[in-house]
Amino acid sequence: MVAHKYRIGQTVHFVKPSRGGGIGGTPAGNFRVVSLMPEYLGNNQYRLESVSDGHQRVVTESEIVQQ
């Protein structure tokens, strides 16, 4: 298991994944790391909270970049 790259309280940028192609979903933007979660398919996961509206979501490390 690889250590998480980001830490709780850190602000990161969610990069909307290109998979799917459907309309909707969470738009890209700035999120705060709320908690570190176990890895999924070899990729660390995080619970993030939107800086703008408080919306929370779970993402993998590959879907976020450092702010």
N, C-alpha and C positions, 0 to 999 in steps of 0.2 A: 504494500500500500504506500502510495506517495503522499507526502504531506500536502495539506491545502495551501494554495498559492496566496489566497486572500484571507483576511482576518475579520472577525466580528467588529462591526462599527465602521469598516472601511467603505468608501463610496466607490462604486464600479460602474461601468457602462455596459448595459445589456445590449448585445448585438442580436437583432431578430434573426433567427435561423432561416436559411433559404429553403429548407425542406418543406414539403406540404404543398404550397401554392394556393391554399385557400385564402379567403378573405377573413379578416379579423385577427384575433390573438393580441398579445401584449405588444405595443409598439416599443421600438428601441428607446433607450433613455437611461438616465442616471438612477441607480438603485443603491441602497445601503444593505450591507451584509448583516442579516439578522441572526443566522445560525449556520454552523458547518454541519453537513450531513454526510452519511456514508457514501462511498463511491458506487457508481452504477455503470456496469459494463466497462470498468477500468477508468472512469472519469469521475473526479470528485464532484459532489453536488453542494449547492448552497441554497438557503432560503433567503430571498431578497425582498426588500420593501421599497416601492417607488418613492423617490424623493418628492415628486410632485403631487401624488394623490394617495399614498399609503397602500396601494395595491400590493399584495404579496404574491410571490410565485417561487417555484423551485426550478433551478436551472443547473446545467452542468458547467464545469469550469471552461469548457470550450466555447460557451455562449457569452462569456463576459471578458472584458478587458479592463485593465487598470485605468482609473480616472486620472 
